[in-house]
Amino acid sequence: ALACCVYGVPASSGGNSAFILPSDVTAPSDEHRDKIAPRRFPFNALVARPVRKDELASTPEAKMAMDAEWDRLLKAKVWDTSNVREWDDVAAEALLNKKEVQFGYLFGICVEKGSELPKGDPGRKFKGRVVFQGNRVVNQSWEAAVFQDLGNSPATMDASRAADCYGCFPGHKTEIADAVQAYIQARLKGNRCWICLPPDRRPDGAAGMRRPVVELLQALYGHPDSGSFWEEHCDKYCKEAGFEPIGIEWPSTYRHPALGLFLVVYVDDFKLSGPTENLKKGWALLRKNLVIDKETGPGQYLGCGHEQGTFNMPDGSLATSISYNMESFWDSCVERYKDLAGPNVRIKAVPTPFLVEDSEKGPAGAPCAHGPISECPWCAHTFTPTVYKDLDELNRKTMKEKPTGPLLGRIESLPSGGNSAAHGYESLPSGGNSATQEKPLIKGRLAEHAACILMKCLYGARMARFDLLRAITSLACQLTRWTPECDRKLHRLMCYIHTSKHLRMIGYVGNSLEDVAPHLFADADFAGCATTQRSTSCLHLCFRGCNTCFPI
């Protein structure tokens, strides 16, 4: 994957030191452990920045975006304003007729998309959304409503990169477009659903009513089944336009045999690749039954900037390339880490995302001891004997090594022949031999926030930085047993992300379609985990030719 990246001038670092505190110092232990600990951020990852009500009221652009959303929904007749009824009347009628109906609420939210971009950037804008409150739906008897839970399957990132590759071939092009208010293009199916509008958005016929409701007709955002209804709606009309599904491995991905087009649909984002002269015909076929914005060239897609260009190969031929730019996203990842890790964290320049590890220090790979040894009568392991003058010296040694931080397991003495893993202990090497000393597994400082940081970084790594996948996924395996060593590894990873945020993954095509073929590279590191000596397998799929290399 690193071969598909272009390395430029190293980014400037924000400092030259790591944690100010010593690495073996942990947070003080509290007597009471909250089952649900407070968090500075309520969500693991956010694509857009939420706008508070006071900011919405004081920002004209945000208020205009919110009003425009309500007007669009009214114009699209998402709910029936001509039939306003009392909640109690509709419920009584459903009970009388023994029919199931649903009642819910609408509310508006405003977000700022591209908040990590500089002010004035066209990608930074306010967007209003009116959504159905899916966690507050009841039936006519005030019982929790039951939905179909059909589920949906959006396109994969692999399919998106395959479309980019297909659009780089000679005579080909890639274009993207958004479906206009995608979900409400689909009809709401199943039980009839009645909604209660906010007081300032109720129709004229609601005057004097205690709890007026109107019927929801279209699949509005937030309804538990809206995504499934939109996917069915989109799939139906893509097939009517002549597009054939690729297969279950790549859902929401289609090909048009007659026009030679390749279509990827990620919820409401359409990406169409193929011969330049056939793209306009493909969009026209899709727009017969789907409302889609005007198509544009490669740009921002799934939060990643797609930059297309050309360059000359060593043999003089011309190659078309796609560069995946997520530098602003990585900046936001580093800022998120700094906010959660605290003010004592400094970011420095590092050459790799990994700490130096030596399997010799791991319990599974420790070599045999040299010199005097003793044998455990229970497990038959050998170790270098440590002799104390008396019992008081042994007790003083034990108290000195007693941990001060919160433990992942209970503090208790191990029974003779007990299992250290079952009691929250880890095995640490002693004197470079195969014997081990039992020490409690201390909880790391960032144990509560590690998932928030890693999952956001994982999205960017899967999208455009394959070189980060190994470091992120290995740390993700430790989320339930996070230790101070994991804190140090995470800090090293974030330092590397800050240092290498300027890197771009690039795919290029300089051959015709007949001269390239898919290549699958599979490998595994040998005992890559220093602690467990486990190996990790991996694979890399790309299209290659004499002048082509495009990661998939």
C-alpha positions in Angstrom: 0.0 0.0 0.0 2.9 2.3 0.7 3.9 2.0 -3.0 0.7 3.8 -3.9 1.5 6.9 -1.7 3.6 9.8 -2.8 5.8 11.3 -0.1 6.6 15.0 0.0 8.2 17.4 2.4 7.6 16.3 6.0 5.0 18.3 7.8 6.1 20.6 10.6 5.7 19.2 14.0 4.1 20.9 17.0 6.8 20.0 19.5 9.6 17.7 20.3 8.5 15.9 23.4 5.8 13.3 24.2 3.8 13.0 27.4 5.2 15.4 30.0 4.3 12.9 32.8 6.5 9.8 33.2 5.2 6.9 31.2 4.6 4.7 34.2 2.4 7.3 36.0 -1.3 6.6 35.8 -4.5 8.5 36.8 -5.3 8.1 40.5 -7.7 5.4 41.5 -11.2 6.4 42.6 -13.1 4.5 45.2 -16.3 4.5 43.2 -16.3 3.5 39.5 -19.1 4.9 37.4 -20.8 2.4 35.3 -21.3 5.0 32.6 -18.4 7.4 32.9 -18.9 11.0 31.7 -17.3 11.9 28.4 -16.4 15.2 26.9 -17.7 14.1 23.5 -21.1 12.3 23.3 -20.4 10.6 20.0 -17.6 8.5 18.7 -17.3 10.3 15.3 -19.0 13.2 13.6 -19.1 14.1 10.0 -20.6 17.5 10.5 -20.5 19.9 13.5 -23.8 20.3 15.3 -25.2 23.9 15.6 -26.8 24.8 18.9 -30.1 26.6 19.2 -28.5 29.9 20.3 -26.1 29.8 17.4 -28.9 28.9 15.0 -30.9 32.0 16.2 -27.9 34.3 15.9 -26.5 33.1 12.6 -28.5 34.2 9.5 -26.9 31.6 7.2 -27.9 28.7 9.6 -31.5 30.0 9.9 -31.8 30.3 6.2 -30.6 26.7 5.7 -33.2 25.5 8.3 -36.1 27.5 6.7 -35.1 26.2 3.3 -35.3 22.6 4.4 -38.9 23.0 5.8 -40.0 24.7 2.6 -38.5 21.9 0.5 -40.4 19.3 2.5 -43.6 21.1 2.3 -43.2 21.6 -1.5 -42.5 17.9 -1.9 -45.7 17.0 0.1 -43.8 14.7 2.5 -46.8 14.9 4.8 -50.5 15.7 4.1 -51.3 19.2 5.4 -54.8 19.0 4.0 -55.9 16.4 6.6 -55.1 17.7 10.1 -56.6 15.6 12.9 -56.4 15.2 16.7 -54.1 12.5 18.0 -56.8 11.0 20.2 -59.3 10.7 17.4 -56.9 8.8 15.1 -55.9 6.5 18.0 -59.6 5.8 18.8 -60.4 5.1 15.2 -57.5 2.6 14.9 -58.6 0.8 18.1 -62.1 0.6 16.8 -61.0 -0.8 13.4 -58.3 -3.0 15.0 -55.6 -1.6 12.8 -52.1 -0.7 13.7 -51.0 2.9 13.3 -47.9 4.8 14.4 -47.4 8.2 16.0 -44.2 10.1 16.0 -42.6 13.6 16.1 -40.6 15.8 13.8 -37.8 18.1 14.8 -35.1 20.2 13.0 -31.4 19.9 13.3 -28.7 22.2 11.8 -25.1 21.2 11.2 -22.1 22.8 9.6 -20.6 20.6 6.9 -16.8 20.8 6.4 -16.3 22.6 9.7 -12.6 21.5 9.6 -12.1 23.5 6.4 -10.9 27.2 6.5 -13.6 29.9 6.6 -14.7 30.9 3.1 -14.1 27.5 1.6 -17.0 26.5 -0.6 -17.1 23.1 1.1 -17.9 24.7 4.4 -21.6 25.5 4.7 -24.7 25.2 7.0 -27.2 22.5 6.2 -30.7 22.1 7.8 -32.4 18.7 8.3 -35.9 17.9 9.4 -35.9 14.4 10.8 -38.3 11.9 12.2 -37.6 11.1 15.9 -37.2 7.4 15.5 -36.7 6.6 19.2 -40.0 8.1 20.2 -42.6 6.2 18.1 -45.7 4.6 19.7 -48.8 2.9 18.4 -52.5 3.7 19.1 -52.2 2.1 22.5 -49.0 4.1 23.5 -46.9 1.0 23.2 -43.5 1.0 21.4 -44.0 0.7 17.7 -42.6 -2.3 15.8 -40.8 -1.7 12.5 -39.8 -4.0 9.6 -36.1 -3.6 10.2 -35.2 -4.4 6.7 -31.7 -3.1 6.8 -29.8 -1.6 3.9 -26.5 -2.2 2.1 -24.7 0.9 0.8 -21.7 0.6 -1.6 -18.3 -0.2 -0.3 -15.1 2.0 -0.5 -13.6 -0.6 -2.7 -16.3 -0.1 -5.3 -15.8 3.6 -5.2 -12.0 3.2 -5.9 -12.8 0.7 -8.7 -15.0 3.4 -10.3 -12.2 5.9 -10.0 -9.8 3.4 -11.7 -12.3 2.7 -14.5 -12.7 6.5 -15.1 -8.9 6.9 -15.6 -8.6 4.7 -18.7 -8.1 6.5 -22.0 -11.4 7.9 -23.3 -13.1 7.4 -19.9 -14.2 9.8 -17.3 -15.8 9.8 -13.8 -18.6 12.1 -12.7 -20.4 12.4 -9.3 -23.9 13.8 -8.4 -26.2 13.8 -5.4 -29.8 12.7 -5.3 -32.0 15.6 -4.2 -33.5 14.8 -0.8 -33.1 11.1 -1.6 -35.1 9.5 1.2 -38.3 11.5 0.5 -38.3 10.3 -3.1 -39.4 6.9 -1.8 -43.0 6.2 -0.6 -43.4 5.2 3.1 -44.8 1.7 3.3 -46.2 -0.5 6.0 -48.5 0.8 8.8 -49.8 4.4 8.4 -47.7 6.9 10.3 -49.0 10.2 11.8 -46.6 12.9 12.9 -46.9 15.8 15.4 -45.2 18.9 14.0 -43.3 21.5 16.2 -45.7 24.3 17.3 -44.1 26.9 15.0 -44.4 24.7 12.0 -48.0 23.5 12.3 -50.5 24.1 9.4 -53.3 26.6 9.6 -55.9 23.8 10.2 -54.2 22.9 13.5 -55.5 26.1 15.3 -57.3 25.2 18.5 -56.3 21.5 18.5 -54.7 20.0 21.6 -52.3 17.7 19.8 -52.7 17.9 16.0 -51.2 15.3 13.7 -50.8 14.9 10.0 -50.1 11.7 8.0 -46.5 11.1 6.9 -46.5 10.0 3.2 -42.8 9.8 2.2 -39.8 8.1 3.8 -38.4 10.9 5.9 -34.9 10.9 7.4 -34.9 9.3 10.8 -37.7 6.8 10.3 -36.2 3.4 11.0 -37.2 2.0 7.6 -36.5 5.0 5.4 -33.1 3.8 4.4 -34.5 0.5 3.2 -37.3 2.1 1.3 -34.9 4.4 -0.5 -32.6 1.6 -1.4 -35.5 -0.4 -2.8 -36.7 2.6 -4.7 -33.3 3.4 -6.1 -32.5 -0.2 -7.0 -35.8 -0.5 -8.9 -35.2 2.5 -11.1 -31.5 1.8 -11.7 -32.5 -1.6 -13.1 -35.3 0.0 -15.2 -32.6 2.3 -16.7 -30.7 -0.8 -17.9 -28.1 -1.1 -15.1 -27.4 -4.6 -13.8 -26.2 -5.3 -10.2 -22.5 -6.4 -10.0 -23.2 -8.9 -7.2 -23.9 -9.3 -3.5 -20.2 -8.8 -2.7 -20.5 -5.2 -3.9 -24.0 -4.0 -3.0 -25.5 -0.9 -4.7 -23.0 -1.2 -7.5 -24.1 -1.6 -11.2 -22.9 -1.9 -14.7 -24.6 -0.9 -18.0 -23.6 -3.6 -20.6 -24.8 -1.5 -23.6 -23.1 1.8 -22.6 -20.1 0.3 -20.8 -20.9 2.4 -17.6 -20.0 1.6 -14.0 -22.3 3.0 -11.3 -21.7 3.2 -7.6 -24.5 4.4 -5.2 -23.6 5.3 -1.6 -27.0 6.3 -0.1 -27.6 9.6 -2.0 -24.2 9.9 -3.6 -23.9 8.7 -7.3 -20.6 8.0 -9.0 -20.7 7.1 -12.7 -17.7 6.1 -14.7 -17.2 5.0 -18.3 -16.7 6.2 -21.9 -17.0 10.0 -21.9 -19.5 10.0 -24.8 -21.9 7.7 -22.9 -21.9 9.5 -19.5 -24.6 12.0 -20.5 -26.8 9.1 -21.7 -26.4 7.3 -18.5 -27.4 10.3 -16.4 -30.4 10.9 -18.6 -31.6 7.3 -18.0 -31.2 7.6 -14.3 -33.1 11.0 -14.2 -36.1 9.5 -15.8 -37.4 8.3 -12.4 -34.8 9.7 -9.9 -34.3 13.4 -9.0 -30.5 13.9 -9.2 -28.5 17.1 -9.1 -26.3 18.2 -12.0 -23.2 16.0 -12.3 -19.7 17.3 -11.7 -16.2 16.0 -12.1 -14.2 14.3 -9.4 -14.3 16.2 -6.1 -15.4 15.7 -2.5 -16.8 12.2 -2.2 -17.5 10.4 1.1 -15.5 13.0 3.0 -12.4 12.5 0.8 -11.0 15.0 -1.8 -10.5 13.3 -5.2 -7.9 15.2 -7.3 -7.5 14.1 -10.9 -4.4 14.9 -12.9 -2.1 13.7 -15.6 1.7 13.1 -15.8 4.2 11.6 -18.2 5.6 8.2 -17.6 9.3 7.4 -18.0 8.6 5.9 -21.5 6.9 9.1 -22.5 3.3 7.9 -22.4 0.6 9.9 -20.6 -1.0 8.5 -17.4 -4.1 9.8 -15.6 -4.1 9.8 -11.8 -6.4 10.2 -8.9 -5.0 11.6 -5.6 -7.0 11.1 -2.4 -6.7 14.1 -0.2 -7.8 13.9 3.5 -5.3 16.3 5.1 -8.0 18.4 6.8 -9.6 15.2 8.1 -6.3 14.2 9.7 -6.0 17.6 11.3 -9.3 17.1 12.9 -8.3 13.6 14.1 -5.2 15.1 15.8 -7.2 17.9 17.4 -9.7 15.4 18.7 -6.8 13.4 20.3 -5.3 16.5 21.9 -8.6 17.5 23.3 -9.2 14.1 24.9 -5.7 13.4 26.0 -5.3 16.7 27.9 -3.0 19.7 27.9 0.2 17.7 28.9 0.4 16.0 25.5 2.8 17.3 22.8 3.0 16.2 19.2 6.4 15.4 17.8 7.7 14.3 14.4 8.2 10.5 14.1 9.1 8.4 11.1 6.8 5.4 11.7 3.5 4.8 13.5 5.0 2.0 15.7 7.0 2.0 18.8 10.2 -0.1 18.8 9.2 -3.6 19.8 11.4 -6.6 20.5 10.0 -10.1 20.7 12.8 -10.9 23.1 11.0 -9.0 25.8 7.7 -10.8 25.3 6.7 -13.6 27.5 6.1 -16.0 24.6 9.4 -15.3 22.9 11.7 -14.9 25.9 14.9 -17.0 25.5 16.1 -19.6 28.0 18.0 -18.4 31.0 21.7 -18.9 31.4 23.3 -19.7 34.8 21.5 -20.8 38.0 17.8 -21.6 37.6 14.9 -22.9 39.6 11.9 -24.9 38.4 8.3 -24.3 39.3 6.9 -27.6 40.6 3.4 -26.9 39.2 4.1 -25.6 35.6 7.6 -26.9 35.2 8.8 -23.5 33.9 12.3 -22.5 34.7 13.4 -19.1 36.0 16.3 -17.3 37.5 15.9 -17.5 41.3 15.7 -14.3 43.2 16.9 -14.7 46.8 15.8 -12.5 49.6 17.6 -12.3 53.0 14.4 -12.6 55.0 10.6 -12.3 54.8 10.7 -8.5 55.6 12.8 -7.8 52.5 10.4 -9.8 50.3 7.4 -7.8 51.7 9.2 -4.5 51.1 9.9 -5.5 47.5 6.3 -6.5 47.0 4.9 -3.2 48.4 7.3 -1.2 46.3 6.0 -2.7 43.1 2.4 -2.4 44.0 0.6 -0.4 41.2 -1.1 2.9 42.0 -3.5 3.2 39.0 -6.9 1.6 38.4 -6.8 -2.0 37.5 -8.6 -3.8 34.7 -9.0 -6.8 37.1 -9.6 -7.2 40.8 -6.7 -6.9 43.2 -6.4 -10.3 44.9 -3.8 -12.8 45.6 -3.4 -15.6 43.1 -4.1 -19.1 44.4 -1.4 -21.7 44.0 -1.3 -22.7 40.3 -3.9 -20.0 39.4 -4.4 -18.5 36.0 -3.1 -15.0 35.8 -5.3 -14.1 32.8 -8.4 -14.9 34.8 -7.5 -12.5 37.6 -6.6 -9.5 35.4 -2.9 -10.0 35.5 -0.3 -9.9 32.7 3.0 -11.8 32.5 6.1 -9.7 32.3 9.6 -11.1 31.6 12.1 -11.4 34.4 15.8 -11.1 33.6 15.4 -12.0 30.0 14.3 -15.6 30.6 11.2 -17.6 30.0 10.0 -17.3 33.5 7.6 -14.5 34.4 6.5 -12.3 37.2 2.8 -11.7 37.8 1.8 -8.0 37.9 -1.6 -6.4 37.8 -2.8 -5.1 34.4 -3.1 -1.3 35.0 -5.8 0.7 33.1 -4.5 3.3 30.7 -5.4 7.0 30.9 -7.2 7.0 27.6 -9.1 3.8 28.0 -12.5 5.7 28.0 -11.7 7.7 24.8 -9.6 5.3 22.8 -12.6 4.0 20.7 -13.6 7.6 19.9 -10.1 8.4 18.5 -9.4 5.1 16.8 -12.7 4.7 15.0 -12.4 8.1 13.4 -8.9 7.4 12.3 -10.0 4.0 11.0 -12.4 5.7 8.5 -9.6 7.8 7.0 -7.2 4.9 6.9 -9.7 2.6 5.0 -10.5 5.5 2.6 -7.1 6.8 1.7 -4.2 5.7 4.0 -3.7 2.0 3.8 -0.3 2.4 5.6 -2.2 3.3 8.9 -4.4 0.2 8.9 -2.0 -2.1 10.7 -1.3 0.3 13.5 -4.9 1.3 14.1 -6.4 -2.2 14.0 -3.8 -3.6 16.3 -4.7 -0.9 18.9 -8.4 -1.5 18.3 -7.9 -5.1 19.5 -6.9 -3.7 22.9 -9.9 -1.5 23.6 -11.3 -3.8 26.3 -7.9 -4.2 28.0 -6.3 -0.8 27.5 -3.0 -0.3 29.3 -0.5 2.5 29.7 1.5 0.8 26.9 -1.5 1.3 24.7 -1.5 5.0 25.6 2.1 5.3 24.4 1.3 3.4 21.2 -1.7 5.6 20.5 0.4 8.7 21.1 3.0 7.4 18.6 0.3 6.8 16.1 -1.1 10.3 16.4 2.4 11.8 16.1 2.9 9.9 12.9 -0.5 11.0 11.5 0.4 14.6 12.3 3.8 14.2 10.6 2.5 12.4 7.5 -0.8 14.2 7.0 0.4 15.6 3.8 0.8 12.2 2.2 -1.6 11.2 -0.6 -2.6 7.8 -1.8 -2.4 7.9 -5.6 -3.7 5.6 -8.2 -2.7 6.0 -11.9 -3.6 4.4 -15.2 -1.4 4.6 -18.3 -2.5 1.5 -20.2 -5.6 0.6 -22.1 -8.3 -1.6 -20.5 -7.0 -4.7 -22.2 -3.5 -4.3 -20.8 -4.2 -4.3 -17.1 -5.3 -7.1 -14.7 -6.2 -7.3 -11.0 -3.4 -8.4 -8.7 -4.0 -9.7 -5.2 -1.1 -9.7 -2.8 -1.5 -11.7 0.4 1.0 -12.0 3.2 1.4 -12.2 7.0 3.9 -11.0 9.5 5.7 -13.7 11.4 4.8 -13.4 15.1 4.1 -9.7 14.7 2.7 -9.3 18.2 5.5 -9.1 20.7 3.3 -10.2 23.6 1.3 -13.1 22.1 3.6 -14.0 19.2 0.6 -14.1 17.0 0.8 -13.4 13.2 -1.5 -11.0 11.3 -2.6 -11.8 7.8 -3.4 -9.1 5.2 -4.1 -8.6 1.5 -3.9 -5.8 -1.0 -5.9 -5.7 -4.2 -4.9 -3.4 -7.1 -5.1 -3.1 -10.9 -1.6 -3.2 -12.5 -0.1 -2.9 -15.9 3.3 -1.8 -17.2 2.2 1.8 -16.7 -0.7 1.3 -14.2 -1.0 0.9 -10.5 -4.4 1.6 -8.9 -5.2 0.5 -5.3 -8.7 -1.0 -4.7 
